[in-house]
Every structure is written in C-alpha cells, then in structure tokens.
Amino acid sequence: MASIVDLIRRWRDRMLSVLRIMVGLLFLEHGTAKWLSFPYSATYAHLNPLSLTGVAGFLELIGGILLTLGLFTRATAFILSGEMAAAYFLSHAPRGFFPLLNGGDAAILYCVTFFYLVFAGGGPWSLDARRPAAPISTI
C-alpha cells in the first residue's frame, strides 16, 4: 500500500494543473464581466476599451483562456503577473497600506500565483505539455 507521501508525490504535478485551471477560470470571469457583460456588473456597463480597465479586461479575457487551456502558460503568466502588480500599485495601494483594507488582497494573490506559474509551467494537464519542447540554446 502506498504511503501518503507517495500519493502526494504522484499528484503534485496534477494539482499544479488544477491550480492553473482554477486560477485561469477565476481570472477569465473578470475579463468576461468587462468585455462580454457576463456576469453583468454595472461597474463595467460603459467600458471604454482603450481605458486601463478596458485593456486589463482584454488581458484577463485572453489570458484567462490561455491559462485555463495551459497554452503559452509561462509567457501568459508573466504578462498577467505584471498586470496584477500594476493593478495593485495603481488602484489599491493608494487607498491605504493594508491589502485587507485597500481591497488589493486578490490582486496580490493573482500576482504571486501567476509569477509561480512562470517558473512551474502549466503541469501535465495542459496544451503546453502536448506541444514539442523548444530546444534550449546554449551560448
């Protein structure tokens, strides 16, 4: 009978994929709310596509889809991590120091999770795992 440690080791990479999929779906919801009005939020009813919020919504929509599928995970996660860092410092930090009070805790969690995915990749349940690996050139 396998020990719990063996079970955890076997499922570690799969759970990375589960994390990526769930974060991708949650992030996608922000993009669909802004660009597709689903779920509807009055805050985004008159969204200017060229505003910071509009551009963020585009990144959330496309990035959320790519992350959920696990396609170009590392590059997508890098861009989205930067987006969330910018969102925190432009929108939340000016409201106060503490993330709980300035509403920025989700932005920080997204930022750090995306940055983790830059290094961890998409896991075995990703389209990236099905693509041939790019050769690593040496200098």
Order of alpha helices (4+ residues) and beta strands (2+ residues): alpha-alpha-alpha-alpha-alpha-alpha
